[in-house]
Amino acid sequence: MSSLKIKKGDTVKVIAGKDKDKEGKVLAVDAKNNKVLVEGVNMVVKHTKPSAANQQGGIVNKEAYIHISNVMLLVGGKATRVGFRMDGDKKVRVAKATGEVIDK
C-alpha cells in the first residue's frame, strides 16, 4: 500500500463539498478507505442511548469522515499539492507550490 500524503496532525483545507473552504486539523486517518477526520468539518448529529459513560444520552454533534481527495494540505497558510523526495536515505513529503520539505 502506498503512503498517504496527509497525516494525523496536519492542517488541511476542504476543497469540495458542503464545508468547502473550511480549515482544520486532521484528527484521524483511515488509510484503508482513504478517508480523514478533520476537526470541525462535516459535522453530523448522532443520537446516543444512555450508557455508563454517558448517563443522559441524547443528541451529540460530532465530526464524520470525509474522502481524502476533498482536502488539501496547508503549508504556510497556502493550500498545496504534496510530492515525495528522497532526502539522503529518508523519504520526505514536499510541498509542490514552494518546494519546501514538510517532514523534518
N, C-alpha and C positions, 0 to 999 in steps of 0.2 A: 504494500500500500504506500502511495506517495505521501510525503509530508504536506500538511496543510499550510497555507500561507498566513493564516490567522491563528493566534494562540490565546490562551486564557490570560487575562490581564491587559491585553491590547486595547487601545481606544479606537473605536470604529465609527464610521458614519453610514447610516442607512441610505442606500441609493435607489431603492424601489419599494413599492408597497404603501400601505396606509400611514406608516411612520417615516416616510421619506424626509431626508434632511435632518433627522434626529441623530444625536451623537450619544455614545455611551461606552461603558467599559464591558468587555467580554467576561461574563461570569463562568461560562462553561462551554466546552466544545464537544460536539458529538461527531467524531471523525467517521464513524460507520455510516451515518445518514447525511453527512455533510451539512450539519446544522449548528448554529451558535445561539447562545442565550445572552442577550445584551441587556444591561441594566436600564430599566425604564422604557423599554421598547417592546412592542407587541403585547401590551397588557391585556389579560383576559380575566374574566370573572369566574372564580371557582367556588362552587357550593360545597362546603365541607360538613361532614357529620361530626357530632360531638365525639371526642376521643380523650384518652388520658392526657395527651399533650395539649389538646385544645378542648377544654371543658365545655365552652359555649357553643362551638360550631359556628355556622353562619356563612356569610359571603366574604370571600377573600379576593383581593386583586393581586395578581402575580404575573411575572413575565412568562411568555411562551417562546419556544424555539423558532428561529427563522432560518431560511436557507442561507448558506454561506455566500452564495453568489449575489445576494441582496445587500451585502455590506462591503465597505472598502476601508482599508487601514488608514488611519490618520497619522501622519508624520509631520511634526512641526505645524500642526493646525491645518494641514492640507491633505486632502484625500489622494491616495496614490496606489498604483498597482505595485505588486510585490514580485521580485525575482529572487533567484538564488545565485550565490557565487562562492567559490572556494577561497577562504581566507587562510592560507597556509594549508593545514590539513583539516580545517574545520569548515563545515558548510554553514553559511550565514545568509540571513534574509537581507535584501537590498531594496530600497525604495526606488522605483523606476523613474519617478519625477525628478529626484535630486541626485540619485546615485549613492546616497549615504547608507551606511550599514545600520540596520535596525537592531540586530542582536550584537551585543558587545561581548 
